[in-house]
Structure formats: structure tokens, C-alpha cells
Amino acid sequence: MAVAMAAMATIALNQVSVWFAPALFLISIGGLLTVVAVRMRTERILREGERLVNYPKLAATDTDTLLPWLKDNLRGHDG
């Protein structure tokens, strides 16, 4: 029913000006692209959420080998 009403509205507006049908088409394509962009962004955010930090593994990392580098390259990190 909504499709039939949209088609009838397009035909009616097209009788007023021939530019309404192409404008409606471009607006609908823009809306479709917006929906796709939002969905891709949402899926990317969900994927990034899967890459959580493994804190037990990080806590088990040997930092004694990094201390000389930290002292040489970062100010205020004396160990």
C-alpha cells in the first residue's frame, strides 16, 4: 500500500515538474547509502569491542627488559 501511494505521489508530482521523480530517486539513494554507512559503523564498533585487552597476559609480561629503553626515551620514568 505504501509503495502504491509513493508511486501515485511521484506521478502526481511529476505532472507538476519533471524534476521531482529524479530528485526523489536521488533522495532515496542517499537514504539507502546513509543506512548502509550507519550499519557498517555499528558493525565496526562491535568488532572493535571484541579486541579487548587481555589484562592477565599483560600483567605477566616481563617489563625488566623495557626499563632501559624507558629510561632513555621517556622523561620521568625512572623505574
C-alpha positions in Angstrom: 0.0 0.0 0.0 2.8 2.4 0.9 4.6 1.6 -2.4 1.4 2.3 -4.4 0.9 5.6 -2.5 4.6 6.6 -3.2 4.2 5.7 -6.9 1.0 7.8 -7.1 2.6 10.7 -5.3 5.6 10.5 -7.7 3.3 10.5 -10.7 1.3 13.4 -9.3 4.5 15.4 -8.5 5.9 14.6 -11.9 2.9 16.3 -13.6 3.8 19.5 -11.7 7.5 19.3 -12.7 9.6 16.7 -14.4 12.4 17.2 -11.8 10.5 15.6 -8.9 11.0 12.0 -10.0 14.8 12.2 -10.4 15.0 14.2 -7.1 13.0 11.6 -5.2 15.2 8.9 -6.7 18.4 10.6 -5.6 17.0 11.3 -2.1 16.1 7.6 -1.8 19.6 6.5 -2.9 21.0 9.0 -0.4 18.9 7.5 2.4 19.9 4.0 1.4 23.6 4.9 1.5 23.1 6.5 4.9 21.5 3.3 6.2 24.5 1.3 4.8 27.0 3.7 6.4 25.4 3.5 9.8 25.2 -0.2 9.7 28.9 -0.5 8.7 29.9 1.8 11.5 27.8 -0.2 14.0 29.4 -3.5 12.9 32.9 -1.9 13.1 32.2 -0.8 16.6 31.0 -4.3 17.5 34.2 -5.8 16.0 36.4 -3.5 17.9 34.7 -4.4 21.1 35.9 -8.0 20.6 39.5 -6.8 20.7 39.6 -6.3 24.5 42.8 -6.1 26.4 44.0 -9.4 28.0 45.0 -8.0 31.4 46.3 -11.2 32.9 48.6 -11.6 29.9 49.7 -8.0 30.1 50.4 -8.3 33.8 52.5 -11.4 33.2 54.7 -9.5 30.7 58.4 -9.1 31.7 59.0 -5.4 31.9 62.6 -5.6 33.1 63.8 -5.7 29.5 61.8 -2.5 28.8 63.2 -0.4 31.7 66.5 0.7 30.0 64.5 1.8 26.9 62.0 3.7 29.1 64.8 5.5 31.0 66.5 6.5 27.7 63.4 7.5 25.8 60.8 8.7 28.2 61.2 11.5 30.7 60.1 11.0 34.3 60.0 7.2 34.1 62.8 6.1 36.4 61.6 2.7 37.1 
